[in-house]
Amino acid sequence: METLFWISALVVAYVYAGYPALLAIWARLAGRPVRRRPSFERRNWPVVSVIIAAHNEGARLPGRIANLLNQSYPGTLEIVVISDGSTDGTAAAVGQFEDAVRYIELPRGGKPLALNAGVAAATGSILVFADARQRFSPDAILYLVSNFDDPDVGGVTGELILDCEHDDPADSTMGDGVGLYWTYEKWLRRHESLIRSTLGATGAIYAMRRELWHPLPARTLLDDVLAPMRAVLRGSRIVFDERARAFDRTSPDGSAEARRKIRTLAGNYQILALEPRLLIPFANPVWWQYLSHKVGRLLVPWTLVCAFIASAAVASEGWFYTAVFGLQLVFYGLAAVGGWIESRERQSPSASGRHDEIPVVLGKEAR
C-alpha cells in the first residue's frame, strides 16, 4: 500500500507541478516563436468567416453581431450564424442585419452538426469560431489572423478573460477558485504554444485554416479540442495569442462548474476513442505534452482515490501517513460542507438572480 500511495502522489505532483516546471525549462531552451510579418507591412488579408452556432440565442445575437461588425480587421469579414433548431425568434433577431450576416436554419441536431454546416457555407480561407455569449476585443480577429503569416501555424486560440480575473463578481460563488485555475491553465497553454502547439483551443475564440477542418462527428463534446488536435496530427501548430481577447462571465455556482468539468472529462475520453493516434508517439508531434496534460488530468481522479485508500490502510504505520490521511479527511470534509452550504444558498428564496450580459471590460482590459 505504501508503494501505491507514493505512485499516486507522484502522478498528481507531476501533472500539476512537475510538468509545468518541465514546460518552463523547455520553452526557455527551445521555444519556437511564431513568424509574423511586421504590423506595418502591406499584405493581402485573407477572407475570414466567423461561425456562430446558436440555439435560442435571439436575445444575445444582436449584441454579438454588432461586436463582430465593429472589428478592426482590414480584410473581408463574413459572419455566418447557424440556428440549431431555435424557437425563440432567432431569425428575426439576425434579420435586422440583412446582408451583413449569412443565416442558416437547421433542425435541432447539436452544435457539431451546426458547425459543420457553417463551415460548408463559409467562403473564407480562415475560419473563426465564436459563441453567442462572449464578446471580442476590437482587434481580436486582426491578431488571430496575423499568426497565419507563419505557414506552420494551422490554428490560433485567443485568450478568454473571465470577469473574476479583474473583478469580484457578485453573482458567482466560484470566482476566486476558477480565476486561479484559469490563470494556471492559460500559463500552460502559453508555454505549450511556445514549444510547438497547444493541446486544443478556447471554444469562445479560435481560428483555423479552412483546409485543416474535418467534419465533426454528431456527438462530439469538445469541438475546440478535437478539431485543433486533428490539425496537429496533420503536422500543423496550434498557437496561443494572448492579444486576441474574448470576455465572459464565471460559472455562477459550483454545480454549473461541476457540469462543465464533467463534460470536459467525458469529452477528453471521447477524443481518445475518436483519435487513438494521439497516444502514439510517432503519430502525435506533441505526444509527451498530450500525455502529461490531457491524459494526466484523466488519471488524477483515480490516483486521488488510490492515494486516499492507501493512506487509510497505512495510517497506523507512522505519523507521516497519519497526518496525510487526516489532511485528506479535512479537505474532502470541507469540500462537502462547502457544497452543502452553496446548495442551500441557491435554494434560498432571497437568492439574487443571475445576469446574462457580459461586463463592459473592453476599455479596462484591451487598452
Sequence and secondary structure as in RCSB ss.txt:
>XXXX:A:sequence
METLFWISALVVAYVYAGYPALLAIWARLAGRPVRRRPSFERRNWPVVSVIIAAHNEGARLPGRIANLLNQSYPG
TLEIVVISDGSTDGTAAAVGQFEDAVRYIELPRGGKPLALNAGVAAATGSILVFADARQRFSPDAILYLVSNFDD
PDVGGVTGELILDCEHDDPADSTMGDGVGLYWTYEKWLRRHESLIRSTLGATGAIYAMRRELWHPLPARTLLDDV
LAPMRAVLRGSRIVFDERARAFDRTSPDGSAEARRKIRTLAGNYQILALEPRLLIPFANPVWWQYLSHKVGRLLV
PWTLVCAFIASAAVASEGWFYTAVFGLQLVFYGLAAVGGWIESRERQSPSASGRHDEIPVVLGKEAR
>XXXX:A:secstr
 HHHHHHHHHHHHIIIIIHHHHHHHHHHHH        TTS      EEEEEEESS TTTHHHHHHHHHT   SS
 EEEEEEEES  SSHHHHHHTTGGGEEEEEE S  HHHHHHHHHHH   SEEEEE SS EE TTHHHHHHHGGGS
TTEEEEEEEEEEGGGTS  TT S HHHHHHHHHHHHHHHHHHHHHT  SS  TTEEEEEGGG     TT S HHH
HHHHHHHHTT EEEEEEEEEEEE   SSHHHHHHHHHHHHHHHHHHHHH GGGG TTT TTHHHHIIIIIHHHHH
HHHHHHHHHHHHHTGGG HHHHHHHHHHHHHHHHHHHHHHHHHHHHH TT      S    HHHHH 
